[in-house]
Structures are given as structure tokens and as C-alpha cells.
């Protein structure tokens, strides 16, 4: 009887987890198609001074709204928010074909960003209810694929659609159809994760201010949030500034860096996902962050293409371990009723990194510093993230030795 009773709690790939992962995948598919948005704006004749604003409007909406959504989106309303947000994303994708000036495009981008951040925030809250704590490392490793796979699939699919549909905005509208299977898959979740199912369940209501203060006063929570910010400060610099560096090395296709690193990241999450929960999570996390800092320092001294691609693989492997474990460690150190809040705060740290990282890198390069100094800054940020995790890893190691 006891074994039978425990089995469902230890199962990861049930309907709920699988559907939530697919819903997030559909959401990221609707973002990944904008890889060529800058070229689209140029074709429309948008003033170059406004292109950066329009590109950044969607992530800016996420950055501004995420702290509020962390509190407002609760397990009781998260499923309804996810459904509305997914439908709103479909509407936003259809609106691009009618937006031509700066003002209309800005409005659509902000609306699109609002829908996307609501979807991801709601899915994270729901995941916090269905992930078995002992399988958190594996769960976040697999769930993170929902953000990686679309960036490998949607650009070539969009390129296939463009000559057949004639324009980017028509391709955006066509991709809105991806919303329909997402909504269909979410429908059965109402029985277990809907408002009625959650009514009266302890820890599913909106947290009080006192709860948030106690939560943020916990040293592990603060350290993990700071570690996540440092990681994304470093990785966004790599994302935005690696292309010109790769071209300077003589790499004909700079996209090869992202192909290699993404493939390595996916590989380690799929092949090694089960190991994430067999070891004390803080210790391999610390090792991955140390490896990430070393790889970034290696970029600073790289002059050859072969070494550069080897480092790209190391970069992907390190991220493939570090990012899921950061989330899993936060999941484990969070009070059960505030896990959804803290997972959204982790996303807010990611948003902050995407805003502050490119600004810092741009100012550094504008001041005359070269790419080696930029990569050393990345390495310092990754090392700082490791220093934040060090006390947690040391505590975990001591605990194992005393057992």
C-alpha cells in the first residue's frame, strides 16, 4: 500500500507536467520566430533610432511586470491566466500584419510581451504544484528544453514559410495557429489545477506581505536570486556580443557558435538529467559555475576557430547543468507555499540580466575596451554566481559528512 501511495508523487512525466512543458514550448515558439525582426523593421522603413526600442519592448514588458505577477498569479488563478495569455499571444501575432508605424508596432510588441510574460509566469506557478521535490533537478532540466528547442526549430520553419506567404507578418499570423493545440492541451487540467480544484487548498492563495518579507529574509533565497542575476549578466553578454567576435576570428557562420552550444546544452540535459537528483544539487551546480567562468575566461584568450568551437561546446555543457540546477536549488530551499513566487523571482533576475547585461557590455566596448575584457567581465560574473552558491554547497557537504 505504501509503495502504491508513493508512486504518483514520484512520477515526473504525468499529463500535467508534460502539458505544461508543451504549453511553454508553444509560447516560446511564438517568440523564436522574431529572430529576424530587425530585418523586418528595416524593410518597413522604420527609423533606425526606433528599431532598438521596438526590439526591446517585448522583454521590457516582462521586466516591468514580472515582480507584480510573482505575487498576483497564484495556483488558484494560474490556469485561467495561462489560457487567456496563450490566446492573447495568438491575437498579438495576427496584429503585426496591421501595424505599420512606430506607434502601432510598439503597442503590439508591448501587448505581445504582456501576454508572453503572463503565460510563462502562470506555467511556472502551476509547475511548482506538480513537480515532485525529489525530482526537481530532472524536471527543470527537461522543462528548460521548452525554451531551447523552439529556437532550433522555428527559424528554419519561418524561412520555409516566408517565400510561400510573402512576408514576415504573414508568417507571424500563420504561427498563431500553434496557440490552438496549446489551448486544447490545457483544457483537461481544470479538474486538478483549476480554481475550483484549488479552492480551500492551503498555500494556494495570494501571499501576504509578511510572507514575502520572511521569504526574502531567508539567506539561501537571497543568495540564489543573486547567483541567478550574475549568471544572466554573463550569458546575455555572450548572446549579444559573440557574433562580431566570431566574425573577427574568421568564422564564416557565427551561428555555428549557438548551434554547438545549444546542442551541447540540450544533450547534457537529456542524457544527464537523471543525475541531477542523485547528487546534492548545490555541489554539481558549483562545479558547473566554475566551469562556466573558466570557459568565459578561455574566450578572452581565444584566437583560433577550432579552440573557439571547443569552448562553445564547454559553454553549452556548463549552462546545461547550471541553469536547471539553479532553479532546482531554489525550488528546494523555498517554503512550499512560496515556490511559485520564488520561481517567478528567478525569472525576474533573468529579465534584469537581459536588460542590464547588454547595456554594461555596450558601455564597456564604447569606452574602448576590447572583447577580451568583455569576456573577463563575463567570467567575473559567473565566478560571483559561484561564490553565492559556495555557502550552500559547503553546508550541503558538511551535512553529508555528518550523516
Beta strands, then each sheet from edge to edge (+ up, - down):
end
